[in-house]
Structure formats: C-alpha cells, structure tokens
Amino acid sequence: MKLADRIAVVTGAAKGMGRDICLTLAREGANLTIAAREVGPLEALGVEISAIGRRAIAVPTDVTDEPAVERLVARARETFGRIDILVNAAGVTGPIETPVWEIKADDFDHVIAVNLRGTFLPTKHVLPAMIKQRYGKIVNISGTSGLRGYKYRAAYSSSKWALRGFTRTVALEAGPHNINVNALHPGIVGGDRMDKLCREKAKKRGWTPEQVYEEYVDEMALKRVTIAQDIANAVLFLVSDDSSNMTGQSVTVDGGWDV
C-alpha cells in the first residue's frame, strides 16, 4: 500500500470529496484524524474507516477557530504520535451568481475565513511536528477559480487565488525540512454542492438546473463532470512518495475546463 501506517489529518472530511479522500487514504494504509463541523456524518465516516481495518478518530472542528485547531492537532499527535499528512479540504462556496457590488461584506469575510484562514491554521499547527520529524505532505484543496477569473463569484475566487499563493510560499519555507506542499485545483465536482450551484445559478438566470449543468459540461474538453473519487486519486498521488520531488505546484483535475 502507498501509505502503509502513515498518519493523516483531513479537514472538511465529513462529506463530498473530503469523505472520498479519507476512504482512499485509509484503503492505502493510512490511519486518520478526521475533522469537520457536523458530528453525525463525521462519526459515520469513522465507522467506515474502521471497517476498512484502519484507525480513525473523529474530532469535530471549526477550522476558523485557532484553539479548536490546536486541539485537533494535539488529539492527532496524542493518539498516533506523529502527523505525516495534512489535507486541507474544508471550504465553502459563498455567494453564487452575485456581482461584487451586491456581495455582503460579512459573506465575503466568511468565505475568506473558512477557505483561507481554515487552511492557514491547520498548516501552522501541523508544521512544527513535521519539521521535527523531517517529513510531511500537505495538500490544499483550491479550485480552478484560483487559476482564472470567475465572474459573479468574487469571494470564492479570491479565496482560491489566495490559497495558491499561500501554497507556494509555504512550500518555500517548508521545503528545506523535507516537506512537500501542493495545491489541488478541482473543477466543478458532481454531488450535492454542484447540484446546489446549478439550482442557484438557474434561479438567478431563469434557466433550469439541467441547462446550467449542460453549460458546464460543454465547457469541458472531456465532456464529463469530475467526481469526488477523481479528486481523491489525485490527493493520493500528492501525499504518496510518487510525488516526492513535487512541491509548490498547482495540480488541476477538471475534465479540461480550464484548458
């Protein structure tokens, strides 16, 4: 297995791509500390991971709250003795189909807090342990809206562009300690979040959700929507030794949407 007995911390773990990432890492041998705000889905995921034969502890966490993140990292280290992998998958979509002059300041701040501060804090508190052991893999889930402009999604796009800069900077700082830091940029990913996005866009445009969905597909070179397992497979590559000489990079998995 690619991750035999590695220890991983994954935020945003309870649902969607975060859940698939956790299960994929477990199937490849990792033991996990899983974090999210919703207790029920988080605990259910822990049961699934245990059924695979790996250990998992569920730690409900608000990634914007520094004491909560400190507790998360401390629990992981107390339970497993080390942290080899951090996947920052927690995130929110923010205002949809909304021009910048109509975005409420509080909504903008919330997106930046979860998507950027919520990546900064786990990274900050995990790195000292990784530096001490001279090994670590960090993957930040960004998005293709961090590679290009994305009209009517100013808050979300801003947060994802910031993650790209954060990733490259931390890669420079952590690299001398044998720590890889990369960003993964999913395109739109099938599931509840995509369904919500299609519904909200359709409502504001006077379209049907199916029309919005087809618009996305038409823009993709492969003419198919990314699924959560596609993202999990890319994360596995980035946290395994297969990517040992990659750091500070932006890896895109979007079916060719940003080509």
N, C-alpha and C positions, 0 to 999 in steps of 0.2 A: 504494500500500500504506500502511496506517495507521502502520507502524513502520519505514519505509524508513531503513536504516542506523543504527537505534538499537542500542545495546549493552545487553544484558540479562544479569543473573546470576540463575540459578534454582537453588535448593536443593531437595533431595528430587526430583531430576529424573529418576531412572532408570526409575521405574515409575509405573503408575496415572495419576492426574491430573497429576502432575509432568511425565510424558512428553508427555501431550497438550498441556499448557501450552507446553512448549518447541517442539513441532512447529507449533503455532498461531502463536506469535510469529515463528518462522522463516518461515512461509508469508506473514506480513505484513511481512517485510523485515528483521527483527532478526537481528543476529549475537549468539551466545550463549556465555557461560561456564556450563557445566552441572556441578552438584555433587551427589554422593551418596556413600554408603559403598561400594556394590557396583560394582566396577570393570568387570566384563563388560557388564552392561546399560547402564552409563553410556557406555562406548566404542561400543557398538552404536547408541545414540541419536545420538552424534556423527556416525556414518556416515550415518544417516538425514537429519540436518540438512544435512550436506554435499550429499546427493543433491538436496535442495531448491534448492541453489545459495547457501546461506548458510554463513558460517564458524562453527565451534564448537570450543571447547577443553573437554576433559573433565578435571576436577580432582577426584579422589576426596577427600572431605572429611567429617570428623566435625564437625558444626556445634556440638557442645558444647565443642570444643577451640579455645580462642582463638588459639593460634599457627597452627593449621590454617586457621581462617577468615581470619586475616591473610594467609596465603599465597594463599588463594583470591582474595581481593580484589586482591592485588598482581599475580597472574597475569593477571587480567582487565584491569587497567589497563596492564600492560606490553604485553599483546597488542593491545588495542584503543584504548588512550589515554584512555578515559573509561568511565563507567558511567552509563547513563541510567535503567535499570530494575532493580529488585530484586524478585523474587518469592520469598518465604519459604514454601516448600511442604513442607519436611521435617517429619515428625511421626510419632508412634507412638500406638497405641490404648490401651496399658496394660491393666490388669485389666478383664475383661469379666464382667458379671453377678455382681459381687462387692460385698457390703455394705462400708461404710467400715471397720467393725471387723475385717474379715478381710483388708484390703489390707496387704501387707508394706510397711514404710517404704521399703525400697530400690526397690520397684516404683513407689511414689508419686514418689520423688525422680527416678527415671529418666524418667518421663513429663514432669515439670516441666522437667528438664534439656533434653530434646530439643525439646519443644514451645514452651517459653518462652525458656530460655537460647539455644536454637538459632535463635530469631528475633531475639533481642536482639543477639547477636554479629555476624551479618551486617549488621544495620541500623547498629550502632555503627560498623563499619569502612567501610561504603559511604558514609555520610552526609558525611564531610568532603569527598570528591571531588564529591558532588552539590552541596554548599553552595558550593564554589569555582566550579563552572560555572553555578550558579543555575538548576539544572533537575534534576528527578528524580521518579520514580514508584516508590512502594513498595507492594506488596500482601502482606499477611499472610494466609495461609490459616488461618482459625479453624474454626468449625463451629457448627451450630445448638445444640450443647450449651453454647455460650458465650452463649446467649440465654435459656436456661431451665434449671431443674433437670433432672438426668438421673440417676435413681436407679440405683444399682449401678455407676456409672461416675464415682466422685468424683474420681479422679486426672485423668482425661481432661477432665471438665467444668471442674475448677478451672483447668487449663492454658488452656483455651479462653476462659474468662471473663477470665483474666489477659491474654491476647492482645488482647482487646477494649479493656481499659484501657490497655495499652501502646500500641496503635494510636492511640487518641485523644490520649494525652499527646504522643507523638512528632509527631503532626500539628500540634499547637500549637507545638512547638519548631521544626519544620522549615518550617512554612508561610511565614514571612517570607522564606525563601530560595527560594521558588517550587518547593517540593517537596510533592507530594501523597502522603499516607499513608492507605491504606484497608484495611479488613479484609473478606475474603470468607468467608461462612459457608455452606459446603456442608451439605446434609443427608447422609443415607447415600448413598453413590455406588456404583453397580454395579461389580463387579470382584472381585479376589482378597480385598481387605480386607473387603468386605461378605460374601463367602462365608465367610470365617473367623469373622466376627462372628455370622452365622447359625448356624454349626456350634457355636460355643462356647455361645451362648445356648440352643440346642436341647439340648445335652448337660446343662446345669445345670437346665433346666426339665423334661426328659423329653419334649420335643417333637421334631418333625422339623425340619430346616433350612427346609423348604418352608413350614411353619407360621409360623416366625419371619419369613420373607421376606414372606408374605402379611399378617402383622400390620403390618409397616412400610408396605406399600402401602396398606392400609386406612386408615392414619392420614393419608395424603397427599391433599390436595384434588384434585390432577390424576390420582391413581391410577396413577402411573408413577414408577419409580425414576430419579433423576438419573444421568446418565452423565458420564464424565470430560470429554467434549467440551463439555458444558453449562458446566462449571467453567472450561474453557479460554476459552470465548467471553466469559464474564464477566470473566476476568482481562484479556483483550484490551481490553475496554471500559475497564477501570480504568487500564491503562497507556498508553492512547492519548490523544490530545488531545480525544476525545469526552467525557471526564470531567474536563476541565481545571479546573472550579470545584467539584469534589467532594474533600473531604478529611476525615479523622476519621470516616468513615462505615462502617456495617456493612451490607454487601450480601448478601442471603440468596438462595441458589439451592438449593431443597429440595423442589420439587414441591408446596409448600403444606403441609409437615409441621408448621411452626411457626405456622400461621395461627390 
